Amino acid sequence: ELKVEQNPLFLSMQEGKNYTIYCNYSTTSDRLYWYRQDPGKSLESLFVLLSNGAVKQEGRLMASLDTKARLSTLHITAAVHDLSATYFCAVDRDGGATNKLIFGTGTLLAVQP
Amino acid sequence: EAGVTQFPSHSVIEKGQTVTLRCDPISGHDNLYWYRRVMGKEIKFLLHFVKESKQDESGMPNNRFLAERTGGTYSTLKVQPAELEDSGVYFCASSPKPTGFFPKAFFGQGTRLTVV
């Protein structure tokens, strides 16, 4: 059974600090997604990573993918309060591209001033 | 352009009652997906429509859940009768028909269902 493990589950960090969220998955997958969810809001797509070694950056967030290790990371640089949210990684259930996703449990990020 | 919208945003019902959740996908999106997140657990795939047809309903937990997509537009997810373990957040997502690069799905804000 395909599993996606995300850690940590909860992350409290101070503004200005750096941290990394890890996402391990148990089988091959063509693509890996990172989503952000604010309370009561929809899941917002942050990144879609398609190939080994892929790195994407948007503002203070940078995501990378190592398909050999089946590991993706979401790195937060110089955190600000606005980044507080729950972050999910996900892979396609069928290993291809179907949008039938297996999600990690999510990481609740709280950035303290 | 309107995003994926879900109604209601919250629903509290008693065990044994029936609840119907609605999802309006982005206009023109052939693909519609239902997911749910039970408290403290991961978001899980329930089913996938292509237009009005169920393409994959392997994630539906049991026969108390019935999803429909009349005319290939909006979709409903009915839970009858509801049980306590059905509590959670139900997400809907939609994506257009692939033309070249496979398109990502866009998610709604979810319906929080509480069964008491």
HADDOCK unambig.tbl for C-alpha pairs under 7 A between the chains (distance, minus, plus):
assign (segid A and resid 40 and name CA) (segid B and resid 109 and name CA) 6.26 0.50 0.50
assign (segid A and resid 41 and name CA) (segid B and resid 109 and name CA) 4.55 0.50 0.50
assign (segid A and resid 42 and name CA) (segid B and resid 107 and name CA) 5.66 0.50 0.50
assign (segid A and resid 42 and name CA) (segid B and resid 108 and name CA) 4.88 0.50 0.50
assign (segid A and resid 42 and name CA) (segid B and resid 109 and name CA) 3.57 0.50 0.50
assign (segid A and resid 42 and name CA) (segid B and resid 110 and name CA) 6.56 0.50 0.50
assign (segid A and resid 43 and name CA) (segid B and resid 107 and name CA) 5.56 0.50 0.50
assign (segid A and resid 43 and name CA) (segid B and resid 109 and name CA) 6.92 0.50 0.50
assign (segid A and resid 97 and name CA) (segid B and resid 102 and name CA) 6.51 0.50 0.50
assign (segid A and resid 99 and name CA) (segid B and resid 104 and name CA) 6.65 0.50 0.50
assign (segid A and resid 99 and name CA) (segid B and resid 105 and name CA) 6.28 0.50 0.50
assign (segid A and resid 100 and name CA) (segid B and resid 45 and name CA) 6.34 0.50 0.50
assign (segid A and resid 101 and name CA) (segid B and resid 45 and name CA) 6.43 0.50 0.50
assign (segid A and resid 102 and name CA) (segid B and resid 44 and name CA) 6.52 0.50 0.50
assign (segid A and resid 103 and name CA) (segid B and resid 42 and name CA) 5.98 0.50 0.50
assign (segid A and resid 103 and name CA) (segid B and resid 43 and name CA) 5.63 0.50 0.50
assign (segid A and resid 103 and name CA) (segid B and resid 44 and name CA) 6.88 0.50 0.50
assign (segid A and resid 104 and name CA) (segid B and resid 42 and name CA) 5.76 0.50 0.50
assign (segid A and resid 105 and name CA) (segid B and resid 41 and name CA) 5.80 0.50 0.50
assign (segid A and resid 105 and name CA) (segid B and resid 42 and name CA) 4.21 0.50 0.50
